[in-house]
Amino acid sequence: MSAAADWSRCELVDLQRAGLEELGSLLAEETRTWRELLDWDFGPSAELVLRFTRMRSLRGFALLARGAAAGYIYYVVEEHKALIGDMYLRPECRSAEHELTLLEAALSGITGHPGVERVEAQVMLFEPRPVMSLPLPRHAAEHDRFFLALELASATLPPVGKGVACLEPWVSSAQAVAAQLIAGAYCGHVDSEINDQYRSVAGAARFLQNIIQYPGCGSFYAPGSFLAFDRRSGRPCGLCLSSLVAPDVGHITQVCVLPSWQGEGVGYALLRRSLLALHERGCRKVSLTVTAANRPAARLYERMGFRTVRRFPAYVWEGLGRAHRS
């Protein structure tokens, strides 16, 4: 059906009206695209989208052309904030106009929820469009992010000396300590502008729960995750968490070091240990994401052999409650 559709004429409908068969076809194509572009198995996330759509518990919109699904967007509302979980358009249907149509529809639906002040979105399969004006521009901000990948066979991983920090394997009981680390490491950091969960210990705890329990960042891989501790005081000073996004591809979901420890080689030591563990697991490649403005981290990754695969946008809308009231 999709081959005969006229993608230039799309109708915006509620996600529930897209039809499970057509949405399933679109998600299958998106899964292929994630594999081709990012070497990432999107299948588990696609299954969740279909499951919650079948349960009629997923809010969002779809673009249809003669009944065939051209694209979709969905969002989740959590108290004061909404998260745009995904947005995808078939390659032949991608345009600034269709992207804006989906974003405007989602934001219109979100602002109908009382108390929502903030919206966050990271759209890894889209490329930034410098000329595109975002909806609600007075409240909008855009941050460039990069998806990097490293072929482990060509990694540059010189050994580290015995420093003042020691590394310990991840244990499930470390979540409370890790949440405190993340909140401390991202205080005033650009990434806390993109993800407000980094701004508090409670928010960081929810962030950790999401990446450990849900497949959005792959399947959490505890043997490739580590914590760093001050040898003298025993206090935690950094962490690195990893996941599996395909049978032979790993992903670094989080690497952070407390400000007082930055420049001491802790981040490199943590990342190196995770990469070695993923290599031992049989991974041939590892990926991660970094905000363009975070130049120290980007330089570290580049020195280790990571190369940019894709540039994508992170969108934030702040103060939407005031916009809605006005």
Buried (B, 14 or more C-beta within 10 A) or exposed (E): EBEEBEBEEBEBBEBBEBBEEBBBBBBEBBBEBBBEEBBBBBBBBBBBBBEBBEEEEBBBBBBBBBEBBBBBBBBBBEEEBBBBBBBBBBEEBBBEEBBBBBBBBBBEBBBEBEEBBBBBBBBBBBEBBEEBEBBBEEBBEBBEBBBBBBEBEEBEBEEBEEBBBBBEEBEEEBBEBBBBBBBBBBEEBEBBBBBBBBBBEEBBBEBBEBBBEBBBBBBBBBEBBBBBBBEEEEEBBBBBBBBBBBEBBBBBBBBBBBEEBBEBBBBBBBBBBBBBBBBEBEBBBBBBBBBBBBEEBBEBBBEBBBEBBBEBBBBBBBEBBEBBEE
